[in-house]
Amino acid sequence: MRMTERADKYTLSNGMVMLGEPMDAVGSVAFGFMLPAGAARLPDGCCGASNVIADWIFRGAGERDNRQLGDALDGLGLVRGRSVGSSHLTIGGALEAGNLTPALDLYADIILRPGLNEEQFELARQLAVDEVLSLDDDPRQKVMLKLREQFYPSPLGRSTVGEVSELKLVTAEATKQILKDRFNLSATIFTVAGKYDFERVCRRMEGLFESEQRQGGEPETLGSKQGKYTHIENDGAQVHIGLMTETVRPADENYYNARVAISVLSGGMSALFTEVREKRGLCYAIGARYHSLKDAAGVMCYAGTTPDKAQETLECIIGEFHRLREGISEEEIARAKVGLKSALILHSESSSSRASAIGSDYYILGRVRSLDEIKDEIEATSVESVLGFLRADPLDDFTVVTIGPRQITLT
């Protein structure tokens, strides 16, 4: 079945790129502003400031105070979304298609004319601190955030949640300056997916966001990786293991071979699930997935186990990574393809997912891939192509982070 769709594109006079993907079967629309204010783009010593900004700018904007702005957004039936990534702070939401224009008007105020009340800043900062502290109750997320920090060269792996010590030192004035420097419309990507009139949206956006073109920010100077093994002491009865190994980026010709290989490793009744959990009973949770930034990518794996089984669990996981290149059956490849295509179909039915995907594609690849292209590339992989990739680019150099009562050994 072909997933026929088209992509809309327009560049505002100030350089902001607008991308759209119409979805005729839905009555809703999702949109997002990808602002170049992600964690890796912050000044040193301000880790977590993007999270503060993502809250602070919604505490009053234009002529509206905190309460009035919230009421106006809620009155449109807007399901708000925000996320902080390595490269971008993304804000947007999903709503009934007929309310898109007034929603864009409100977001123009939020981005260009935020109130930035200092009393509200303290509340936004405290919420960001509380979010970091809450990670102590979610060691799985904590170990994976630390893993990214250790795996990617600085500042690419910088925590998207923040560091308490740095958040406590961030001031309202410093945060205002970050916002002024990083909310660069010329380097912003706007995405929309669902039911919309692209020409009408472009006219509205041109009027709302007309400004002079600015130069993009300086590219990040990449540092070295933090280290092969990091342990975070915790007196609990569980050990949380995160490990990551380098693989190809989305622009690489072997990208789809890598995705299928990872699906074989971790999808459904996979090698990891069957060998580590079912056969050996080493852990209660395990999974691996592909993770990428524009300039680096890796296979990320998590396992939750007990202290007495942690060492064997790690060794078994690494063994399964190594064993993958020794042989894969036609049945495993077919199952992996079905899993990837099923996920693609599910994402294609969500306007929010499509708005996010087209923005990510454009930023990383410089273009938007069609759903049919992705489906065809997955289908074109084979046992031979996947094994050829694994043997040429073996998954065997690991960065490991653990949280638990005692360390394990990385050999």
C-alpha positions as CSV (number, residue, x, y, z in Angstrom):
1,M,0.0,0.0,0.0
2,R,1.4,3.4,-1.0
3,M,1.3,6.1,1.6
4,T,0.9,9.0,-0.8
5,E,1.5,12.4,0.6
6,R,3.1,15.7,-0.4
7,A,5.3,18.1,1.5
8,D,4.7,21.9,1.5
9,K,7.7,24.3,1.9
10,Y,8.0,28.0,2.0
11,T,10.8,30.4,3.4
12,L,9.8,33.6,5.0
13,S,11.6,36.8,4.1
14,N,13.6,36.6,7.3
15,G,14.8,33.0,6.5
16,M,12.4,31.0,8.7
17,V,11.6,27.8,7.0
18,M,8.0,26.6,6.9
19,L,7.2,23.0,6.3
20,G,3.8,21.3,6.0
21,E,2.3,17.9,5.4
22,P,-1.4,17.9,4.7
23,M,-3.5,15.0,6.1
24,D,-6.9,14.9,4.4
25,A,-8.4,12.3,6.7
26,V,-8.1,14.4,9.9
27,G,-10.0,17.4,11.2
28,S,-7.2,18.5,13.4
29,V,-3.9,20.3,12.9
30,A,-0.6,20.2,14.7
31,F,2.2,22.8,14.6
32,G,5.6,23.4,16.1
33,F,8.2,26.1,16.3
34,M,11.7,24.6,16.4
35,L,13.7,27.4,18.0
36,P,17.5,27.1,18.1
37,A,17.7,27.1,21.8
38,G,18.4,23.5,22.7
39,A,20.6,22.3,25.5
40,A,23.8,22.0,23.4
41,R,23.4,25.7,22.2
42,L,23.3,27.2,25.7
43,P,26.3,29.0,27.2
44,D,28.4,27.0,29.6
45,G,27.1,27.0,33.2
46,C,23.4,27.3,32.1
47,C,22.4,23.7,31.8
48,G,18.6,23.6,32.2
49,A,17.9,27.1,31.1
50,S,16.0,25.9,28.1
51,N,13.6,24.2,30.4
52,V,13.1,27.4,32.4
53,I,12.5,29.4,29.2
54,A,10.0,26.8,27.9
55,D,7.9,27.5,31.0
56,W,8.6,31.2,31.6
57,I,7.5,32.4,28.1
58,F,4.0,30.9,28.7
59,R,3.6,33.0,31.9
60,G,2.2,36.0,30.2
61,A,2.8,37.4,26.7
62,G,1.7,40.4,24.7
63,E,-1.1,42.2,26.5
64,R,-2.1,39.0,28.5
65,D,-0.9,38.1,32.0
66,N,-0.2,34.5,33.0
67,R,-3.9,33.7,33.7
68,Q,-5.2,35.4,30.6
69,L,-2.7,33.7,28.3
70,G,-3.5,30.3,29.8
71,D,-7.2,30.9,29.4
72,A,-6.8,32.0,25.8
73,L,-4.8,28.9,24.8
74,D,-7.2,26.6,26.6
75,G,-10.1,28.4,25.0
76,L,-8.8,27.2,21.6
77,G,-8.8,23.6,22.7
78,L,-5.1,23.5,22.3
79,V,-3.3,20.5,23.5
80,R,0.1,22.1,24.2
81,G,3.4,20.4,23.6
82,R,7.0,21.4,24.3
83,S,10.3,19.6,24.3
84,V,13.9,20.4,24.8
85,G,16.4,18.6,22.6
86,S,20.1,18.9,22.0
87,S,19.6,21.4,19.2
88,H,16.1,22.9,19.6
89,L,13.5,24.0,22.0
90,T,10.2,23.1,20.3
91,I,6.9,24.6,21.3
92,G,3.5,24.0,19.7
93,G,0.5,21.9,20.0
94,A,-2.5,20.3,18.3
95,L,-6.1,21.6,18.0
96,E,-9.2,21.7,15.8
97,A,-8.1,22.9,12.4
98,G,-10.4,26.0,12.4
99,N,-8.5,27.4,15.4
100,L,-5.0,27.4,13.8
101,T,-4.9,31.1,13.0
102,P,-5.7,32.5,16.5
103,A,-3.3,29.9,17.9
104,L,-0.5,31.3,15.7
105,D,-1.4,34.8,16.8
106,L,-0.9,33.7,20.4
107,Y,2.4,32.0,19.7
108,A,3.7,35.1,18.0
109,D,3.2,36.9,21.3
110,I,4.8,34.1,23.2
111,I,7.9,34.0,21.0
112,L,8.3,37.7,20.2
113,R,6.7,39.5,23.2
114,P,6.9,37.3,26.3
115,G,6.2,39.0,29.5
116,L,9.3,37.7,31.3
117,N,8.1,38.7,34.8
118,E,10.9,38.1,37.3
119,E,8.5,36.7,39.9
120,Q,7.3,34.2,37.4
121,F,10.9,33.4,36.5
122,E,11.5,32.1,40.1
123,L,8.5,29.8,39.8
124,A,9.6,28.6,36.3
125,R,13.2,27.9,37.6
126,Q,11.9,26.0,40.7
127,L,9.8,23.8,38.5
128,A,12.9,23.0,36.4
129,V,14.9,22.2,39.6
130,D,12.0,20.0,40.8
131,E,12.0,18.1,37.5
132,V,15.7,17.3,37.8
133,L,15.3,16.2,41.5
134,S,12.4,14.0,40.4
135,L,14.9,11.9,38.4
136,D,15.9,10.2,41.7
137,D,12.5,8.6,41.5
138,D,12.9,7.6,37.9
139,P,16.4,5.9,37.7
140,R,15.7,4.5,34.2
141,Q,15.4,8.0,32.8
142,K,18.3,9.3,34.9
143,V,20.6,6.6,33.7
144,M,19.8,7.2,30.0
145,L,20.2,11.0,30.3
146,K,23.6,10.4,31.9
147,L,24.5,7.9,29.2
148,R,23.8,10.4,26.5
149,E,26.0,12.9,28.4
150,Q,28.9,10.5,28.5
151,F,28.5,9.1,25.0
152,Y,28.2,12.2,22.8
153,P,31.0,14.7,22.6
154,S,30.4,17.8,24.7
155,P,28.1,19.8,24.4
156,L,25.9,17.5,22.3
157,G,25.2,15.2,25.2
158,R,24.4,17.9,27.7
159,S,21.3,17.1,29.8
160,T,18.1,18.3,28.3
161,V,16.6,18.4,31.8
162,G,19.3,20.4,33.4
163,E,21.7,20.3,36.4
164,V,20.5,21.5,39.8
165,S,23.8,23.3,40.6
166,E,23.7,25.3,37.4
167,L,19.9,26.0,37.5
168,K,20.3,27.5,41.0
169,L,22.8,30.0,39.6
170,V,20.9,31.0,36.5
171,T,19.5,34.5,36.8
172,A,16.5,36.2,35.1
173,E,18.8,38.6,33.3
174,A,21.0,35.8,32.0
175,T,18.0,33.9,30.9
176,K,16.6,36.9,29.1
177,Q,19.9,37.2,27.2
178,I,19.8,33.6,26.2
179,L,16.3,34.1,24.9
180,K,17.3,37.2,23.0
181,D,20.3,35.4,21.5
182,R,18.8,32.1,20.7
183,F,15.2,32.9,19.6
184,N,16.6,33.6,16.1
185,L,13.7,33.5,13.6
186,S,16.2,33.2,10.7
187,A,17.3,29.8,12.1
188,T,13.8,28.7,13.2
189,I,11.9,25.9,11.6
190,F,8.1,26.0,11.6
191,T,6.1,22.8,11.0
192,V,2.5,22.1,10.4
193,A,0.6,18.8,9.7
194,G,-3.0,17.9,9.4
195,K,-5.8,19.9,7.9
196,Y,-4.7,23.4,6.9
197,D,-4.5,25.9,4.0
198,F,-0.7,26.3,3.4
199,E,-1.0,29.6,1.4
200,R,-3.2,31.1,4.1
201,V,-0.8,29.9,6.9
202,C,2.2,31.4,5.0
203,R,0.5,34.8,4.6
204,R,-0.4,34.9,8.3
205,M,3.1,33.8,9.4
206,E,4.7,36.4,7.1
207,G,2.7,39.1,8.8
208,L,3.3,37.8,12.3
209,F,7.0,37.1,12.1
210,E,8.3,39.7,9.7
211,S,11.7,40.7,10.8
212,E,15.2,41.3,9.5
213,Q,17.3,38.3,8.7
214,R,20.0,37.4,11.2
215,Q,23.0,35.3,11.0
216,G,22.8,31.8,12.4
217,G,24.5,31.0,15.7
218,E,28.1,29.8,15.7
219,P,28.5,26.0,15.3
220,E,29.2,24.2,18.5
221,T,32.9,23.4,19.2
222,L,32.8,19.7,20.0
223,G,34.8,18.4,22.9
224,S,35.8,14.9,23.8
225,K,33.6,12.1,25.2
226,Q,33.4,11.9,29.0
227,G,34.6,8.3,29.5
228,K,33.8,4.6,28.9
229,Y,32.2,3.8,32.3
230,T,30.4,5.9,34.9
231,H,28.7,4.6,38.0
232,I,26.2,6.5,40.1
233,E,25.9,5.2,43.7
234,N,22.5,4.2,44.8
235,D,21.5,2.0,47.8
236,G,18.4,0.6,46.1
237,A,17.8,-3.1,45.4
238,Q,18.1,-2.7,41.6
239,V,20.8,-1.9,39.1
240,H,20.0,0.2,36.1
241,I,22.3,-0.3,33.2
242,G,22.6,2.0,30.1
243,L,25.0,1.3,27.3
244,M,25.5,2.9,24.0
245,T,27.6,2.3,20.9
246,E,28.3,4.4,17.9
247,T,26.5,3.8,14.6
248,V,25.7,5.5,11.3
249,R,23.8,8.8,11.1
250,P,20.5,9.2,9.2
251,A,22.2,10.7,6.2
252,D,24.4,7.6,5.8
253,E,23.7,5.1,3.0
254,N,23.5,2.3,5.6
255,Y,21.0,4.1,7.8
256,Y,18.1,1.7,7.0
257,N,20.4,-1.4,7.4
258,A,21.2,-0.1,10.8
259,R,17.6,0.4,11.7
260,V,16.7,-3.1,10.6
261,A,19.7,-4.5,12.5
262,I,18.6,-2.8,15.7
263,S,15.0,-4.0,15.2
264,V,16.3,-7.6,14.9
265,L,18.3,-7.0,18.1
266,S,15.5,-5.5,20.2
267,G,12.1,-5.7,18.5
268,G,9.4,-8.0,19.9
269,M,10.8,-11.5,20.6
270,S,14.3,-10.3,19.8
271,A,17.7,-11.6,20.5
272,L,18.1,-9.4,23.6
273,F,14.6,-10.1,25.0
274,T,14.8,-13.8,24.4
275,E,18.4,-14.5,25.4
276,V,18.9,-12.0,28.3
277,R,15.4,-12.0,29.9
278,E,13.5,-15.2,28.8
279,K,16.3,-17.8,28.6
280,R,18.6,-16.6,31.3
281,G,16.2,-14.6,33.5
282,L,18.9,-11.9,34.1
283,C,16.7,-8.8,34.0
284,Y,13.1,-7.6,34.3
285,A,13.3,-5.0,31.6
286,I,15.5,-4.7,28.5
287,G,15.4,-2.9,25.2
288,A,17.5,-1.1,22.6
289,R,16.8,1.7,20.1
290,Y,18.4,4.0,17.6
291,H,19.2,7.5,18.8
292,S,20.6,10.3,16.6
293,L,21.5,13.9,16.6
294,K,22.6,15.8,13.5
295,D,26.3,15.2,14.0
296,A,26.3,11.8,15.8
297,A,24.2,8.6,16.3
298,G,24.2,5.6,18.5
299,V,22.4,2.4,19.6
300,M,21.1,3.0,23.1
301,C,20.3,0.0,25.3
302,Y,18.7,-0.2,28.8
303,A,18.5,-3.1,31.2
304,G,17.0,-3.3,34.7
305,T,18.3,-6.1,36.9
306,T,19.5,-6.9,40.4
307,P,23.0,-6.4,41.9
308,D,23.9,-10.1,41.8
309,K,23.0,-10.4,38.1
310,A,24.3,-7.0,36.9
311,Q,27.7,-8.2,35.7
312,E,26.4,-11.2,33.8
313,T,23.6,-9.0,32.3
314,L,26.1,-6.6,30.9
315,E,28.3,-9.3,29.5
316,C,25.3,-11.1,27.9
317,I,24.0,-7.9,26.3
318,I,27.4,-7.1,24.8
319,G,27.6,-10.7,23.6
320,E,24.3,-10.4,21.8
321,F,25.5,-7.2,20.1
322,H,28.6,-9.1,18.9
323,R,26.6,-12.2,17.9
324,L,24.3,-10.2,15.7
325,R,26.9,-9.9,12.9
326,E,27.5,-13.7,12.9
327,G,24.2,-14.4,11.3
328,I,20.6,-13.3,10.9
329,S,17.7,-15.4,9.5
330,E,15.3,-14.4,6.8
331,E,12.5,-14.7,9.3
332,E,14.2,-12.2,11.7
333,I,14.7,-9.7,8.9
334,A,11.1,-10.1,7.8
335,R,9.8,-9.6,11.4
336,A,12.0,-6.5,11.8
337,K,10.7,-5.0,8.6
338,V,7.1,-5.5,9.7
339,G,7.8,-3.9,13.0
340,L,9.4,-0.8,11.5
341,K,6.7,-0.4,8.9
342,S,4.0,-0.8,11.5
343,A,5.5,1.9,13.6
344,L,5.8,4.1,10.5
345,I,2.1,3.6,9.7
346,L,1.1,4.5,13.3
347,H,3.2,7.7,13.3
348,S,1.7,8.6,9.9
349,E,-1.8,8.7,11.4
350,S,-0.8,11.3,14.1
351,S,-0.5,15.0,13.0
352,S,1.7,15.7,16.0
353,S,4.1,12.9,15.0
354,R,4.2,14.1,11.4
355,A,4.8,17.7,12.3
356,S,7.8,16.6,14.5
357,A,9.1,14.2,11.9
358,I,9.2,16.6,9.0
359,G,11.0,19.2,11.1
360,S,13.6,16.7,12.3
361,D,14.1,15.4,8.7
362,Y,14.7,18.9,7.4
363,Y,17.1,19.9,10.2
364,I,19.2,16.7,9.9
365,L,18.9,15.9,6.2
366,G,18.1,19.2,4.6
367,R,14.9,17.7,3.1
368,V,11.7,15.9,4.1
369,R,11.5,12.2,3.3
370,S,8.2,10.9,2.1
371,L,6.6,8.0,3.9
372,D,6.7,5.9,0.8
373,E,10.5,6.6,0.5
374,I,11.0,5.4,4.0
375,K,8.8,2.3,3.5
376,D,10.7,1.4,0.2
377,E,14.1,1.8,1.8
378,I,13.1,-0.5,4.7
379,E,11.8,-3.0,2.2
380,A,15.0,-2.9,0.1
381,T,17.1,-4.2,3.0
382,S,18.1,-7.8,3.0
383,V,20.0,-10.4,5.1
384,E,23.1,-9.7,3.0
385,S,22.9,-5.9,3.2
386,V,22.3,-5.9,7.0
387,L,25.1,-8.3,7.7
388,G,27.4,-6.4,5.3
389,F,26.7,-3.3,7.3
390,L,27.3,-5.0,10.7
391,R,30.6,-6.5,9.6
392,A,31.8,-3.2,8.1
393,D,30.6,-1.1,11.1
394,P,30.6,-3.5,14.1
395,L,28.6,-2.5,17.2
396,D,31.4,-3.2,19.6
397,D,32.7,0.0,21.3
398,F,30.5,0.7,24.3
399,T,29.9,3.5,26.7
400,V,28.3,2.3,29.9
401,V,26.5,4.0,32.8
402,T,25.1,2.2,35.9
403,I,23.0,3.3,38.8
404,G,23.0,0.9,41.8
405,P,24.7,-0.2,45.0
406,R,28.0,-1.4,43.5
407,Q,30.0,-1.0,40.3
408,I,30.4,-3.6,37.5
409,T,33.4,-4.2,35.3
410,L,33.6,-3.1,31.7
411,T,36.1,-5.3,29.9
